[in-house]
Amino acid sequence: MPGNVFDFEKIKNEINSLKKQSSRVDFWDDPKNASQISQTLVNTEKKLIFWQQLVNDSEALLEMVNLLEEDSTELLEIKNDFLELSKKFEKAKVELYLSGEFDNRAAILEIKSGAGGTEAQDWADMLLRMFLRFAERMNWRAEILEKNDGQEAGIKSVMIEIDGEFAFGFLQSEKGTHRLVRQSPFNAKNLRQTSFAGVQVTPLLKKTDAAEIQIPESEIRIDTFRASGAGGQHVNKTDSAVRITHLPTKLVASCQNGRSQHQNKEKAMEILRARLAQLEMSKEKQRAAEIRGENFDAAWGNQIRSYVLHPYKMVKDLRTGLENSNPDQVLDGDLEDFSRTYLEWKTSKNN
């Protein structure tokens, strides 16, 4: 029974704790943190209601089965109810996998073009669209923090903040090298081309988690530069983009989408504090690598997933073995099966 897996008392205690926090007089003094707590409360209450309903539906269906006669006209109705309940259980099972410390956090997703020149930069741009479409499907908020366009086409790199329920939990499946095989649109002979792009995913800590991280000015270098991009009426004409380097750790955080240098500096510092907070909490090198992701070359030997558009069509995850024969659908943001299968694979691997 679900009640033996889902800890109702723990969730109820969590809801009570969140309600106490939201009832404080100074709760809205920090609007951003208050908004995060409020959203967490809403999501947690929805989770509790969902599981309670799942238990009730299971018990009701079991009772109907026990009373069922062989020639009952209700057999088809019970079968349909069972199929519907199975779908709900599948969704619930995925959420049980998302119990990691950072799974319900926003995520910083970075894409960097790898080996392949213009082809790889175009491939990185295709991945950007795929992840933005995935965020849209999941009702997440996605904001491009920094984007460096390619010289001829596509992008060299991009950094996106994606915020929503279990954003990091689902997106952690995308960390690694993504490989594309297709007929080149940049070659007159339409030759077959292999391209690579690297994806890194980092959980964004809540402001309260990183607030105690103090960064002396002597430990950082701040560089300003002109924001890149395709342009438009809102493009910055001054050196408003900001890149901050933490000298002791060599961590770099940057932002260029704000309308002013001050806004970009604040956002870059927030990201830097989050990354430093991760290191503070990572007592072992292995755990730090698990949270932040190890550095890797976006090239042969490091790929996690292959997208083949020619001579046949297929997307295959090299870790789980999951295949999809409709790459257009996947590239349009249909990544839920890949995320779910990865979570199952990761859980079984760790057990």
C-alpha positions in Angstrom: 0.0 0.0 0.0 1.2 3.6 -0.7 0.7 4.4 3.0 3.6 2.1 3.8 5.9 4.0 1.4 4.8 7.6 1.7 5.4 9.1 5.2 2.2 11.0 5.9 3.3 12.2 9.3 6.5 13.6 8.0 4.7 15.5 5.3 2.1 16.8 7.7 4.9 18.0 10.0 6.6 19.7 7.1 3.3 21.5 6.2 2.8 22.7 9.8 6.4 24.0 9.9 5.9 25.9 6.6 2.6 27.4 7.9 4.4 28.6 11.0 7.1 30.3 9.0 4.5 32.0 6.7 2.5 33.3 9.7 5.5 35.3 11.1 5.0 39.1 11.2 8.2 39.7 9.2 7.5 36.9 6.7 7.2 39.2 3.6 10.2 41.4 4.6 12.1 39.1 2.2 9.7 38.7 -0.7 11.8 36.3 -2.7 12.3 33.9 0.2 8.6 34.3 1.2 7.5 33.4 -2.3 9.7 30.3 -2.3 8.3 29.2 1.1 4.7 29.8 -0.1 5.3 27.8 -3.3 6.8 25.0 -1.3 3.8 25.0 1.0 1.4 24.8 -2.0 3.4 22.0 -3.6 3.6 20.0 -0.4 -0.1 20.3 0.3 -0.8 19.2 -3.2 1.5 16.2 -2.7 -0.3 15.2 0.5 -3.8 15.5 -1.1 -2.6 13.5 -4.1 -1.2 10.6 -2.0 -4.3 10.5 0.3 -6.5 10.3 -2.7 -4.3 7.6 -4.2 -4.7 5.5 -1.0 -8.5 6.1 -0.9 -8.9 5.1 -4.6 -6.8 2.0 -4.0 -8.8 0.8 -1.1 -12.1 1.5 -2.9 -11.0 -0.4 -6.0 -9.8 -3.3 -3.8 -13.1 -3.4 -2.1 -15.0 -3.5 -5.4 -12.8 -6.4 -6.7 -13.5 -8.4 -3.5 -17.2 -8.0 -4.2 -17.0 -8.7 -7.9 -18.7 -11.7 -9.5 -17.3 -13.4 -12.6 -20.1 -12.3 -14.9 -20.4 -8.9 -13.4 -21.2 -6.1 -15.9 -18.9 -3.8 -13.8 -15.8 -5.7 -14.9 -14.9 -3.3 -17.7 -15.4 -0.3 -15.5 -13.1 -1.8 -12.9 -10.5 -2.5 -15.5 -10.6 1.2 -16.7 -10.4 2.3 -13.1 -7.4 0.1 -12.6 -5.6 1.5 -15.7 -6.2 5.0 -14.5 -5.0 4.2 -11.0 -1.8 2.6 -12.5 -1.0 5.9 -14.3 -1.3 7.7 -11.0 0.9 5.2 -9.3 3.5 5.7 -12.1 3.5 9.4 -11.5 3.7 8.9 -7.7 6.6 6.4 -8.1 8.7 9.0 -10.0 8.1 11.5 -7.2 9.4 9.0 -4.7 12.7 8.9 -6.6 12.9 12.7 -6.3 13.8 12.7 -2.6 17.4 14.0 -2.9 18.5 17.0 -0.9 18.5 19.2 -4.0 15.9 17.6 -6.2 13.2 20.2 -5.5 15.4 23.2 -6.2 15.7 25.4 -9.2 18.5 24.5 -11.6 21.3 26.3 -13.5 21.6 24.5 -16.8 24.6 25.3 -19.0 25.1 24.2 -22.6 28.5 24.5 -24.3 29.2 23.5 -27.9 31.9 20.9 -28.3 33.8 19.3 -31.1 32.3 20.1 -34.5 32.7 23.9 -35.1 29.7 25.6 -36.6 27.8 22.2 -36.6 28.3 21.9 -32.8 27.2 25.5 -32.2 24.0 24.8 -34.2 23.5 21.6 -32.2 23.9 23.6 -28.9 21.2 26.0 -30.1 18.9 23.0 -30.9 19.5 21.7 -27.3 18.7 25.2 -25.9 15.3 25.0 -27.7 14.7 21.5 -26.5 15.3 22.4 -22.9 13.2 25.6 -23.1 10.3 23.5 -24.6 10.8 20.9 -21.9 10.5 23.6 -19.3 7.3 24.9 -21.0 5.8 21.4 -20.9 6.6 21.1 -17.2 5.2 24.5 -16.4 8.6 25.7 -15.2 10.0 29.2 -15.5 13.1 29.5 -17.7 15.3 32.6 -17.9 18.4 32.9 -20.1 21.2 34.4 -17.9 24.0 34.5 -20.4 24.3 33.6 -24.1 27.2 33.7 -26.4 26.3 33.4 -30.1 28.3 31.5 -32.6 30.1 33.3 -35.4 28.1 31.7 -38.3 25.2 30.0 -36.6 24.0 28.7 -33.3 25.6 29.4 -29.9 28.9 28.8 -28.3 27.4 28.6 -24.8 24.3 29.5 -22.8 23.3 29.6 -19.1 19.7 29.2 -18.1 18.0 29.4 -14.7 15.0 26.9 -14.6 12.7 27.2 -11.7 9.7 24.9 -10.9 8.7 21.8 -9.0 11.5 19.3 -9.0 13.4 21.2 -11.7 16.8 20.0 -10.7 15.5 16.5 -9.9 14.3 16.0 -13.4 17.1 17.9 -15.2 19.9 16.1 -13.5 19.4 13.4 -16.2 20.7 15.8 -18.8 24.2 16.2 -17.4 26.8 15.0 -19.8 27.7 15.1 -23.5 24.9 15.0 -26.1 25.8 13.6 -29.6 24.1 14.5 -32.8 24.4 12.6 -36.1 22.8 14.1 -39.2 23.3 15.3 -42.8 25.0 18.6 -42.5 22.9 21.7 -43.4 26.2 23.7 -43.6 27.8 21.5 -46.3 26.9 21.8 -50.0 27.3 18.0 -50.4 25.0 17.4 -47.4 27.5 15.0 -45.9 26.9 13.1 -42.7 28.2 15.0 -39.7 28.7 14.2 -36.0 28.5 17.0 -33.5 28.8 17.3 -29.7 27.5 19.6 -27.0 28.1 19.4 -23.2 25.4 20.0 -20.6 26.0 20.7 -16.9 23.2 21.0 -14.4 23.7 22.6 -10.9 21.0 23.0 -8.2 20.4 26.6 -7.2 20.4 27.0 -3.5 17.7 29.0 -1.8 18.8 32.4 -0.6 18.6 31.4 3.0 21.1 28.6 2.2 23.7 30.8 0.7 23.1 34.0 2.7 25.8 33.2 5.3 28.5 32.8 2.6 30.6 35.9 2.9 33.0 36.7 0.0 35.7 39.2 0.7 36.3 41.6 -2.1 40.0 40.6 -2.1 38.9 37.1 -3.2 37.0 38.1 -6.3 37.8 39.6 -9.7 34.9 41.4 -11.5 35.1 41.9 -15.2 32.5 43.8 -17.2 31.9 43.5 -20.9 29.3 44.3 -23.5 26.3 41.9 -23.6 26.3 39.7 -26.7 23.3 38.4 -28.6 21.2 39.1 -31.6 20.2 42.5 -30.5 16.8 44.3 -30.4 15.3 47.3 -28.8 16.3 46.1 -25.3 19.9 45.2 -26.0 22.4 46.9 -23.8 24.7 49.3 -25.6 27.1 49.6 -22.6 29.5 47.2 -20.8 26.7 46.0 -18.5 27.4 42.3 -18.5 29.3 41.1 -15.5 31.6 38.1 -14.9 32.8 37.4 -11.4 35.7 35.0 -10.7 36.3 33.6 -7.2 40.1 33.5 -7.1 40.7 30.8 -4.5 38.3 28.2 -6.1 38.4 29.5 -9.7 34.6 29.4 -9.8 33.1 31.8 -12.3 29.6 33.2 -12.4 28.3 35.6 -14.9 25.1 37.3 -16.0 24.2 39.6 -18.9 20.4 39.7 -19.2 19.7 42.5 -16.7 19.1 46.0 -17.8 22.0 47.4 -15.7 25.4 46.4 -14.5 24.1 46.5 -11.0 21.4 44.0 -11.7 23.8 41.7 -13.4 26.4 41.9 -10.6 23.7 41.0 -8.0 22.6 38.0 -10.0 26.2 36.8 -10.6 27.0 37.2 -6.9 23.9 35.1 -6.1 25.0 32.3 -8.4 28.6 32.5 -7.0 27.3 32.3 -3.4 25.2 29.3 -4.3 28.2 27.5 -5.9 30.4 28.3 -2.9 27.6 27.1 -0.6 27.6 23.8 -2.4 31.3 23.4 -1.9 30.9 24.3 1.8 28.3 21.5 2.2 30.2 19.0 0.1 32.4 17.4 2.7 33.8 14.9 0.3 35.2 15.4 -3.2 32.8 12.7 -4.5 29.7 14.5 -3.2 30.9 17.8 -4.6 31.4 16.2 -8.0 27.9 14.7 -7.7 26.2 18.0 -7.0 28.2 20.3 -9.3 29.2 17.8 -12.0 32.7 17.0 -13.0 34.4 18.8 -15.9 34.4 16.8 -19.1 35.1 17.3 -22.8 32.1 17.4 -25.0 33.4 14.8 -27.5 33.8 11.1 -28.1 33.8 8.8 -25.1 31.8 11.0 -22.8 28.3 11.0 -24.4 25.2 10.1 -22.4 22.7 10.3 -25.3 22.8 10.0 -29.0 20.4 11.7 -31.4 20.5 10.1 -34.9 18.7 11.9 -37.7 20.5 10.1 -40.6 20.7 7.4 -42.0 17.8 6.3 -39.6 16.0 8.1 -36.8 16.5 7.3 -33.2 17.4 8.8 -29.8 19.1 6.5 -27.4 20.2 7.1 -23.8 23.5 5.2 -23.4 23.1 4.8 -19.6 19.6 3.4 -19.4 19.3 1.9 -22.9 16.0 3.8 -23.5 15.3 4.4 -27.1 12.8 6.7 -28.9 12.3 6.4 -32.7 10.9 9.9 -33.0 13.8 12.4 -32.5 11.7 15.3 -33.6 9.4 14.7 -30.7 12.3 14.5 -28.3 13.9 17.7 -29.7 10.6 19.4 -29.2 11.0 18.9 -25.5 9.5 15.5 -24.8 12.0 14.4 -22.2 9.8 13.0 -19.4 10.4 9.4 -20.3 14.2 9.9 -20.4 14.1 11.7 -17.0 11.9 9.1 -15.4 14.0 6.1 -16.7 17.2 7.8 -15.6 15.7 8.3 -12.1 14.8 4.6 -11.9 18.2 3.6 -13.2 20.0 5.9 -10.7 17.9 4.6 -7.8 18.6 0.9 -8.7 22.3 1.6 -9.2 22.6 3.2 -5.8 20.7 0.5 -4.0 
